[in-house]
Amino acid sequence: MYTYRAKLFRVVDADTIIFDVDLGFRQWIHGWPFRISGISARELGDEGGPEARAYLVTLLAQFGERPCVIQSVRAPDQAGDQFPMSFGRYVANVFLPDGQDLAEYLIANGWAVRWDGRSKPVPLPPWPRPVVV
């Protein structure tokens, strides 16, 4: 597991973010996709998917240029081997600039549900989203 500072490049959907990642020693990797570990959110083609993406864009915009922290995750596949990617995306824990775990935040606000990354069918959060108070 590795920890990096990362600046938002683009939000793909509510569980995939593209970051510019500070590797240290003035080395960066630009435009790299990450899947948020431990959750499932609606895809853009799903009902509620565009709204979920818009919510995440708005949430991250509140922090301006402040970097997030990402922590790589190595999840076991069904054969027990380790793999760091999911459909061409690295799997990572993402922490907002204020220290909050982004996955937990999205779950608490009804935009995502817990998912182990392997079980089928992939769960989706309810839509329309329940009002969270």
Secondary structure, DSSP 8 states (H G I E B T S, - for coil): --EEEEEEEEEEETTEEEEEEEEETTEEEEEEEEEETTEEE--TTSTTHHHHHHHHHHHHHTTTT--EEEEE--EE-TTS-EE-EETTEEEEEEE-TTS-BHHHHHHHTTSEEE--SS-SS-----SS-----
